[in-house]
Amino acid sequence: MNDEYAVVAGQIENCPSKDELAQVLLSAGYEAYVGRYSIRLEEFDRFSFQELGSDPRTPYIDANHRNVSELIAFSQRVSRTLADAHIKHVFEIYDANEELAAYLHHNWPKAW
């Protein structure tokens, strides 16, 4: 695993409204910027929920960071928060070599 850089490819199924998702995240102690169609978690370089409420697109998670281990740890925290709120989701974390470094989910079946 190359620990120099990482990205998250993630999805949410049956996503709550942007305001409901923001409340889940804020109640869990995250600092968040709520935009028109997105929520960005402020305490990390780049971790955001995109396409919230902009039908017909599926909401997705967009995140990257300069350190794989740190991104995995933060993603685990976010995944636990979503799971505690019964939000079905998946995060696939890839390192700089485009190798899967972590697979986090709540009630999401693996396709492989």
Buried (B, 14 or more C-beta within 10 A) or exposed (E): BEBEBBBBBBBBEEBBEBEEBBBBBEEBEBEBEBEEBBBBBEEBEEBBBBBBBEEEEEBBBBBBBEBBEBBBEBBBBBBEBBBEBEBBBBBBBBBBEEEEBBEBBBEBEEEE
